[in-house]
């Protein structure tokens, strides 16, 4: 693993714990990521932006990686 990648990935568990604690306190959190597993693991709802606009608001428990990819590239489900 490169130094750059190692330095980026190490703080994430602490960040995720902090986010989880804040959410348990009832605080709202905005988290931006292109990593599907991070989003479904951390979020209750996922908003997908395309060209500066919200194109979808989805329940994390119901979303698939395919659906997120479709919306995040400007597409819409059939």
Secondary structure, 3 states (H helix, E strand, C coil): CCHHHHHHHHCHHHHHHHHHHHHHCCCCCCCCCCCHHHHHHHCCEEEEEECCEEEEEEEHHHCCHHHHHHHHCCCCCC
